[in-house]
Amino acid sequence: MSERFYLYNDTEDTKTRFVSFMGEEQRFDLAITMSTRYYGKKLVLNMLSNRFAIIGPDDLDEPGYLEHAFNLEEAEAEELRQFLYEVI
């Protein structure tokens, strides 16, 4: 077996917020992790769908970004977008 080649192997203290809310369209169970690794963006995990994305304010303004990243319909993504505007 050859020696493993790491591109990086760091340990970092992070802060994670767990939040669950029910919108008009669906329920969201999220883990939002704050780290210094992603240039001020946050790692958002949807624990119900097992999907995640690294999101900053610019991504929230990108048409179709949340729909694609979280496999959501437009109305569902809009609910998530409005919540994320408050926390990102």
Secondary structure, DSSP 8 states (H G I E B T S, - for coil): ------S-------EEEEEEEE-SS-EEEEEEEE-STTTT-EEEEETTTTEEEEE-HHHHTSTTHHHHHHT--HHHHHHHHHHHHHH-
